[in-house]
Amino acid sequence: MEQPQPQPPQPPLGFEASLERLETIANQMESGQLGLEDMVKAFEEGQKLVKACSSKLNEVEKRIEMLVQGEAVPFDGAAAGETPPAAPSAPAAAPSAGGEGDLPF
């Protein structure tokens, strides 16, 4: 009896493509046309897709919360949890010896 060849890992799908694939899997499973072994494989793939989509949604939610709070968020799709570089702070102005109209520069 021949052992099945392991399939090479596929590159991760984007969020929308993952949702489309998940919908296709759900339709196949609901149709009742899959055998038991294929049903289990489809379920496993679906679980991986659900986990990937959930992770992406959590990442986007964190970015949105940071934007709402006024923090700088890189637009280049940086992974969640990375802290954007802090902007250099301006030196504090020295107190002036003059009156109200004096400017600090």
N, C-alpha and C positions, 0 to 999 in steps of 0.2 A: 504494500500500500504506500502510495506516494504521499509525502508530507507537503502541505501547502507552502509555497515560497513566501517569505515575509515581504510585504510590499514596502517599497522605499517611502520614507516620510514625505508627505506632501507639504508644500509651503502653506502657511496659514492663510485662510481666506479673509477678505475684508469683512466688515460688519454686515453690509448689505448682502454680500454673496453668502455669508454664513446663514443669515436669516432665510434666504431663498432655498438653500440646501436643506435647512431644517424643515421648512414647509414641505419640500419634496419628500423628505423622509417620513414626515407625519402622514402625508397623503398615501404613500406606499403602505405604511403600516395599517392605516385605517381601511384600506381597500380589501384587506384580508387575502391578498394574492401572494404574500411572502410566506415561504416555509419557515419553520421554527428557527433554523440556523441563520437564515437571512434576516429574520426578525430580530434576533439577538444582535447581529452585527449592525443592523440599522439603529437599534436602540443605543448601542455603544457609541456609534458615530454621533447620534443626536445628543447624547449626554456631553460629549466633548465640545460640540458646537454650542450648546447651552452655556457651558462653563466659559467658553471664549467670549460669547456675546455678553454675558453678565459681567465679565472682567472689563470689557471695553466700555460698557455702560457706566460702571463704577468709575473708571478713569475719566470719562467725559464729565460725569457729575462733579467730580472733584475739581476739574478745570473750570467748570461753570461757577461753582461756589467761589473759587479764587477770583474769577472775573467780577462777580457780584460784589465781593468784598474790596475790590479795587486793587488787587495785587496783579503784578505783571505776570502774564502767562505766555510762555513761548508758543508760537503758532506752528512750529515745525513738527508737531506730533510727538514731542518729548514724552517719555514714559511717565506714568503717574508716580508720584513719590519723589521725583527729582525736584530739587529746589532751584528755581531760577536764580542766576547770579544777582546779588544785591547791587543796587545802584550806588555809586559813590556818594557819600554824604558831603554836603557843603560845610566848610568850616564855620564855626559859630562866630558871629560878629562880636568884636570886642566892644565893651560898653564905652560910649562916647563921654567925653568930659564936658561936652557942651550942653545946650538946652534942647528943647523939644524938636526943633527944626533940623537938627543935625542928622545927616545920613551916615550909615556905617561904612561908606566907602569914599 
